[in-house]
Amino acid sequence: MFPKELEDRFLQEGESKRFTLMIMSGAAAIALFMGMLIADFLLSREILLYAFLIRLLAFGPAIFAGLYVLRILRMPAVNEWLVACCGLYAALLHAFIIYISPGSLSMARVVELNVIVVYTCTLARFWPAVTLTVSVGAIHAYLVTHMPDSTGVLATNTTLLMMTCMAFVLYGTYKLEHDERMAFLLDAREQALNAELTVAHERLTRMATTDALTGLANRRYFEEFLGECWQRAQAQRRVVSVMIIDVDYFKLYNDRYGHQTGDRCLVSVAQALSSSIRRPGDLVARWGGEEFVIVMMDADADAAAAAAERAREAVAALGLVHEASRCLPRVTISGGRASMRPNAQSHWDQLLQLADDALYRAKSAGRNRIHAGYDSSFLMQRKVEAVQ
């Protein structure tokens, strides 16, 4: 037996399959129990009508009612014990038929209880099977001590046969369930190892693609992401926009307030940039040092300009004091943005170069601003779209 939590999981995982098996076995049990009418006809013809009524009206409806109740309850542990109860119920009915049978051959029919034991134990779990065999053994003992034995040897022989049958059946039941439980443990162990490997892989992936300080994507992931966006934009003739953002006079900030405060400043700027980008498909990444990049798929120059202004205002709204700054006494950013509709001859490096040139112009113009850069083909396309 497993600890309770694992035992519940073991029973729950096999519940659907077990219940289907119980339905089929229940129908077969009714047929088998009715089939014992052959023995009633051959050995106890005097009570054939009583035996027929007992087998037809007492056993079959009870089995169907039990299966219906189990279908509603859906309690795996109860299912297993009901199997043993059904077998015990069949043994009691059959023992009653044997007990009321007249004649000297009635004692010989005690061996028919072995059929019920074998059939039930092939389906039952081990401990319910033990309970069943002990109970049927008690019924057998009652019959052989309260029924006449004209031969003088039937009681002993049927008892030995019953004990042998029980021993083999219980060993088989134990072995089957033992192997099933071992298979379950091995499967659970494999699932746990796979889950651990998946978690470890995800952790390594995050470490390889995430900036440790800000939690944003790192440069490696940014380049992979931009490459994928570039390929999609080439295939679908869409626009890709990129912004390169630099924290103004960040070296002076570090010198004035210390590197730990500088790290906290970068984290705050990263959060502000992320909050300013509203579309779920866009990417904010740390490019290195105090530089950040933003990639916007299917965003034209106007959308990129609006996003750039939101980003600049979000950082300004932080209100981080920067007394060493040469433009404003708070932390600000400068940036360059560029938009391109890729063609077969272009590469995303060109887009980054345009954004980097625009960043240089923004710094030269006094910082705390974001300038735009366009290639000649994109400008021509914009003019054509404006005329149309």
C-alpha positions, 0 to 999 in steps of 0.5 A: 500500500502507498501513503494516502496521497499516492494511494489516492492518485494510484486509484484515481488514475486507473478509475476509468479503466477499472470501472469499464472492466467492472461493467464488462465483468459484472455482465459476465458474472451474471452470465456465469452465475446463471450458467450454474443452473446446469449444475442445478439441473443435473444435481439438484433438479428438485429445487431447479425452480427456486434456484432459477428464481434466486439466480435471476431475481436476486443476483442480476438486479443487485449487480446492475444496481451496484454498478449504477451507484458506483457510476454516480459516486465515482469513488475508486476505493469503494469500487474495489471493495464492492467487487469483493462484496459482489463475489461474497453475495454470489457465494452466499446465494449459491451456498443457500441453493446448495444448503436447501438441495436434498440428496447425497450429492449436495456436499459435492457441490460445495466445490462450486464455490471455488468458481466464484472465488477464482472469478472474483479474485481475478478482478479484485485487488489483493486486500479485498480478495483476502477478505473475500476468500476468508469469508467464503472459507467461513461459508465453506466451513459452515456447509461442510459441518452442517450438511450430511456427507454420505461418503465420509471424505467429501468434507476433507477433500473439498476443504483441501481443494478450497484451501489450495485454490485460495492459496494460488488465487491469492498469490496470483492476485498479489502478484498482479497488483504488485506488478501494477503498483510497481509499474505505476511507481516507475511511471510516476518516477519517470514523470517526476524526472521529466518534470524536473528536467523540464523545469531545469531546461526552462530555468536554463533557458531563462538564464540564457535569454533573460537579463539577470538585473532587470528581468528583461530579455537579454541581447541574445534573445533580442537578436533572435527575436528581431531575426524572427520578426524580420523574416515574418515581415519579409514574407508578409511585407510588413513594417518592423520598428526598433528603438534604441534607448540610452539613459542620459549621463548614466556614468555620471549617475553611477559616479555620484550615487554609487553602483547599487543605486545605479542598478536600482535606477536601471531596474526602475527604467526597465519597468517604466519602459515595459509599462509603456509598451502596450502591445503583447507582441512587442519586446523590451530588452536590455542591450547592455549597460544603460542601453535598452532596445524595443522591437515592434512588429507591424508598427509603422512610423507613427505607432513607433513615434507614439510608443517612443514618446510614452517611453520617454514620459514614463521614465521622466515620470519616475522622478529619479533625482540626477543632480549630475545630469547636464540636461535636467536634474532627474533621470531621462532617456534619449533614443533613436527609432527606425522603421523598415519594410524588409525586402529580400536584400535587406538585413536587420542590421541596417535597421539597428544602424538607422536607429543607432544613428538617430540615437547619436543625433538625439544625444547631439541635440541635447538629450531627453528626446527620441529622434527618428531615422529612415532609409531612403526606400522607406521614405519613398514608400511613405510618400507613395502611400501619402499620395495614394 
